[in-house]
Each structure stands twice: as structure tokens, then as C-alpha cells.
Amino acid sequence: MNPQTIEKLEPITAPLQGINLIEASAGTGKTYTITTLFIRLILEQHLPVDNILVVTFTEAATEELRDRVRRRLREALIAFQQRTSEDEVLAQLMAKCEDHNAAIFRLTNALRGFDEAAIFFSFPNSVWECMPRCSASYNHIGELKNGTFPLSHN
């Protein structure tokens, strides 16, 4: 990819492996994209909320993002429970899902454990405080804190 080329990130089809950097102007749907990716990680990768790291750059944006992710999780849970949604993205997620009962279980657990969600601002400060809780399995925390990012698991 040419560094000058900007690709649109489609939250329904974007790969869930690796890192997704979402950088855009205000009002372009960043938060909506993040909430969709968050729900997909729960439904498709079976990740609990405390295994998903979301980083933003202001405290106000972090609180808004937290509220929006929690609200979107509730909306997804209701859609799966009712087995219908007028929301196009939720309808697509439901169509992709083979086991709606498992999805309901995962979304319910995500909401119950949402206070443990790793949604932070100011990466270098707030992440270090939770690093033992968020990712005790990472073995290069010192190197990560010093600016290199060898995120290999034990």
C-alpha cells in the first residue's frame, strides 16, 4: 500500500487480527467503527472485554467511547434476543453469527464485566497502571514501556 493511499476501514469485514489504527476527522464514524470492531471481537473471536485494548487520546473521548461501547453492547444484546434489528450493522452481525444463543451469552457476559474493559487515554500513562491486570501474559513489559513493542506472548 502506498503511504499516501487511505483505505476505508469497513468494520464488518475488517480483519480482527493485529492492530487497527483508526485515524480520521470529527464526525466520520470512528466511534461507530470502534464499537462494531469491539462487538465483533466478542462474537467472532470469543474475547472477554478485559482482553480488548482500546486507546484514545483524551479523557473526554475515553468516557464517551466507554459509554458508546456499553450502549452498543446493549443494543446488540437486545437485537440478538429479539432475533431482529433494523440497524443494518447489527443485522449483518446477526446474519454472520451461527449460534445466537452463544452470542447472547457472550454479550451478556461482556455487559456484566464491562467495568473491566481496557478503554484508556494517553497510552503511556494509563496502560502501565493496568498492564499486570490487562495482559499479565506479555513478557516484554519493560521494553514496551521504553518505546519498543515486541508483543510476543509467553
N, C-alpha and C positions, 0 to 999 in steps of 0.2 A: 504494500500500500504506500502510495506517495504521501509524505508527511503533510502536504498541502491539502490532501483529499480528506473530506469529512464524511464519514459514513453515518447514516441514520441508524440508531440503535432501536431495533424492534423488540420490545420487551417480551413478547410472546414467543419469539423464535431465537432470541439471542442465546449463545452458548452459556451454560451455567458454570463452566469450569474456568478457573483462573480469576482474573480481576477485570471488572467492568468499570471504566472511568467514564463518568457522565459529567460532561462539562458543557454548559450552554447558558444562554441569556435567561433573564427572568421571564416567567410565563411560557416557557417552551415545553413543559411537561416533565421536567426532571424528577420531581417528587412522585408523579404518577408512574413513571418508568421504574423508579426505585421500589415503590410499593408492589408493583407487578413482579419484579425480579425476586423480591423478598418472599412473596407468596409462592412463586414457582420453586424456590429453593426448599420451602417447607413441603410442598406437594410432590415435586418430582425428584428431589434429592433426599427427601425424608430427613432434612436437617432440623434440629430443635432451634428455637430462636437464639439461644445463647451460643450457637455455633456460626452465626452470621454476623459479620462485621460491616457496619455502615459508618462511614466517616464523612462529616461535613465540616464547614469551616467557621461557623458562628454558633454561639449558644442559642440564639433565637431560632436559627434554622434547624438546629438539633431538636428543640422542643416541638416545633411544627412538624418535623419529619416523624418524630415519635408518635405524635397524635394521629397523623395521617396514616402511618403504617398500622397502628392499632385499629383505627376506624375501618381501614380497608380489609384487615383480617376479619373483623366482624361482618362486613358486607359479604365477603367470600364465604364465611361460615353459613350465613343466612341463605345465600344462593344455593350452596350445596345441600343444606337441609330441605329447602323448598324444591330442589331439583330444577330450578328455572331462574333465569335472570335476564332482565332487559339490558343490562350492562354488557356490551359487546366483548370486552376483555374477559369478564368473569364467565360469560357463555363459552368463550373459546377455551378457557382453562377447564371448565366442566366437560367439554367435549373431548379434550385430551386425556382426561382422567378415567382410568378403567375401573377404579374402586372408590365409589363415592362415600361409602361408609368409612374407609380408611382415611379419606380426605377430611371428612367431618372430625374424625378422631384427632388427626394431626392439627387441624385448625383450632379445635377446642384446646388442645394442649398448648399451642402457640399463644393463644389468648391468656390462658392460665399462667403461663410462665413469662409473659411479656415484660414484666419488670426486670427480667434478667437479660433482655435484648441488648446487644452491644451496638448502640447507636450513639456515636460520640462526635464531638467537635474538637478541633485543634489536636490532630493526631499525636504529635509528640508528647503532649502532656497527659491527656485523659486516658489514652490507651495504656500507657505504662502502669497506671494505677490499677487497671483491671487485668493486666496481662496474665498474672497467675490464675485468675478465675476464668478468663476468656479462652486462653489457649495454653494450658499447662503442658500440652504435648509438644510445643515448639521448643527446640533445643538451642537456638541461637539468639536468645533474647538480648544479650549484651551486644552482639554485633548489630542486631536490628536497631537498638537504641542509638548506636554510634553511626547510623546512616547507611549501612548495607542491609540488604533484605534477602538473606538466604532462608526462605521459609520452608525448610525441609522438616518433615515430621519424623519423630522417633520411630 
